Amino acid sequence: MPHQLDVKTPNDFDLVCTRIFAAPRRLVFDCHTRPALVKRWLLGPPGWSMPVCEIDLSVGGRFRYLWRNGHHRQGIRPGRHLSRDRRARAHRRHRGF
């Protein structure tokens, strides 16, 4: 089965992305919520690094990703966790898109 990404826009503010992975749910959840794992895959173009990856998984907790390249350019994506289900999903609100 191909790993297709399903993207929906239920309103003007939300983007819902759904994808099925050939991996245990817990591993996929950890790859999206543990800073050490997020820093391994959520990268930008070649030459960029993620020196800051902060994730507070509590409901209302904040997260912040900061990318930087060797030319003094950087990008930041802050947000807040709205809800979570340890078995399957984390509902987040991103700022800075």
HELIX and SHEET records of a PDB file:
HELIX    1   1 ARG A   25  THR A   33  1                                   9    
HELIX    2   2 PRO A   35  TRP A   41  1                                   7    
SHEET    1   A 2 LEU A   5  LYS A   8  0                                        
SHEET    2   A 2 VAL A  16  ARG A  19 -1                                        
SHEET    1   B 4 TRP A  48  ILE A  55  0                                        
SHEET    2   B 4 ARG A  62  ASN A  69 -1                                        
SHEET    3   B 4 GLN A  74  ASP A  85 -1                                        
SHEET    4   B 4 ARG A  89  HIS A  94 -1                                        
END                                                                             
